[in-house]
Amino acid sequence: MVDGTEKPKRAPSAYNIYVKEHLPKWIAAHPDRPRTDGMGAVAALWADAPENPKRGQPVVKRAPKAKKEKEPKEPKEKKAAAKPKPKAAPKSKAASKSKSKKEESEDEDEAEEDEDDEKENENELQSSDD
């Protein structure tokens, strides 16, 4: 419906007509069986039906489509790590004493970085005023 007009429906195939005619008969004869069983039974009848234009010919099985090989994706580069959020203050003195030496040195490094950032900001402000 690209140009505003509807495309005409395709005419039903011989198989469609056969199923439409024979499936209701099969369902009426087997009311306790599911409809899917009826479709299978009617399809089996179609193989030898006189309406089948390919009757008596061997069934041609299609080869499965070749799958496209996907190239492995390259791993994404990690972004520069943002400054870690400050840790919550310890609740008790015992908790603060239990910090490892590594954690203490990390805390000191963060404090020094913060001081350096503040000094840089002050210097920039002073240079922009001049």
C-alpha positions as CSV (number, residue, x, y, z in Angstrom):
1,M,0.0,0.0,0.0
2,V,2.7,2.4,-1.0
3,D,0.7,4.6,-3.4
4,G,-2.6,4.4,-1.4
5,T,-4.1,1.5,-3.2
6,E,-4.3,-2.0,-1.7
7,K,-2.5,-4.8,-3.4
8,P,-4.9,-7.6,-4.6
9,K,-4.7,-10.8,-2.6
10,R,-3.0,-13.7,-4.1
11,A,-5.2,-16.6,-5.3
12,P,-5.3,-19.6,-2.9
13,S,-3.0,-22.5,-3.9
14,A,-4.4,-25.9,-4.6
15,Y,-3.2,-27.0,-1.1
16,N,-5.0,-24.1,0.6
17,I,-8.3,-25.1,-1.2
18,Y,-7.8,-28.7,-0.3
19,V,-7.2,-28.0,3.4
20,K,-10.2,-25.6,3.5
21,E,-12.4,-28.3,2.1
22,H,-11.1,-31.4,4.0
23,L,-10.2,-30.0,7.5
24,P,-13.8,-29.3,8.6
25,K,-14.7,-32.8,7.6
26,W,-11.8,-34.3,9.6
27,I,-12.7,-32.1,12.7
28,A,-16.3,-33.2,12.5
29,A,-15.2,-36.9,12.4
30,H,-12.8,-36.5,15.3
31,P,-14.2,-33.9,17.7
32,D,-12.1,-35.1,20.6
33,R,-8.7,-34.6,18.8
34,P,-6.9,-31.3,18.6
35,R,-6.9,-29.2,15.4
36,T,-3.2,-29.6,15.0
37,D,-3.7,-33.4,14.6
38,G,-6.2,-32.6,11.9
39,M,-3.8,-30.4,10.0
40,G,-1.2,-33.3,10.1
41,A,-3.8,-35.8,8.9
42,V,-5.0,-33.6,6.1
43,A,-1.4,-32.9,5.0
44,A,-0.8,-36.6,4.8
45,L,-3.9,-37.1,2.7
46,W,-2.7,-34.3,0.4
47,A,0.3,-36.3,-0.6
48,D,-1.9,-38.8,-2.5
49,A,-4.8,-36.5,-3.4
50,P,-5.8,-36.2,-7.0
51,E,-5.9,-32.4,-6.6
52,N,-2.1,-32.4,-5.8
53,P,-0.2,-31.4,-8.9
54,K,3.0,-33.0,-7.5
55,R,1.3,-36.3,-6.6
56,G,3.5,-39.3,-7.1
57,Q,6.7,-37.3,-7.2
58,P,9.3,-37.8,-4.5
59,V,9.3,-35.2,-1.8
60,V,12.2,-32.8,-2.2
61,K,13.7,-31.7,1.0
62,R,15.3,-28.3,1.1
63,A,18.9,-28.0,2.3
64,P,19.1,-25.7,5.3
65,K,20.3,-22.2,4.6
66,A,23.9,-21.6,5.3
67,K,24.4,-19.5,8.4
68,K,26.3,-16.3,8.0
69,E,29.4,-16.4,10.1
70,K,29.5,-13.5,12.5
71,E,32.8,-11.8,13.1
72,P,33.6,-11.6,16.7
73,K,33.1,-8.1,18.1
74,E,36.0,-6.2,19.4
75,P,35.9,-5.6,23.1
76,K,34.9,-2.1,24.0
77,E,37.6,0.1,25.5
78,K,37.1,0.9,29.1
79,K,36.4,4.6,29.8
80,A,38.7,6.4,32.2
81,A,37.7,5.6,35.7
82,A,35.8,8.4,37.4
83,K,36.8,9.5,40.8
84,P,35.5,7.0,43.3
85,K,32.7,8.3,45.5
86,P,33.7,9.1,49.1
87,K,33.1,6.3,51.4
88,A,30.6,6.7,54.2
89,A,32.1,7.6,57.6
90,P,32.6,4.7,59.9
91,K,30.0,4.2,62.5
92,S,32.3,3.4,65.4
93,K,35.9,3.8,66.4
94,A,36.5,0.1,66.1
95,A,35.5,0.2,62.5
96,S,37.9,3.0,61.7
97,K,40.8,1.2,63.4
98,S,40.2,-1.9,61.2
99,K,41.1,-0.2,58.0
100,S,43.9,-1.8,56.2
101,K,47.1,0.0,55.3
102,K,46.1,-0.1,51.6
103,E,42.8,1.7,52.3
104,E,44.5,4.3,54.5
105,S,47.0,5.1,51.7
106,E,44.2,5.3,49.2
107,D,42.4,7.8,51.4
108,E,45.5,9.9,51.8
109,D,46.0,9.9,48.0
110,E,42.5,11.1,47.4
111,A,42.9,13.8,50.0
112,E,46.1,15.0,48.3
113,E,44.4,15.0,44.8
114,D,41.5,17.1,46.2
115,E,43.9,19.6,47.6
116,D,45.8,19.8,44.3
117,D,42.5,20.3,42.4
118,E,41.6,23.2,44.7
119,K,45.0,24.9,44.2
120,E,44.7,24.6,40.4
121,N,41.2,26.1,40.6
122,E,42.5,29.0,42.7
123,N,45.4,29.6,40.3
124,E,43.0,29.6,37.3
125,L,40.7,32.1,39.0
126,Q,43.6,34.4,39.8
127,S,45.1,34.2,36.3
128,S,41.7,35.0,34.7
129,D,41.3,38.1,37.0
130,D,44.6,39.5,35.8
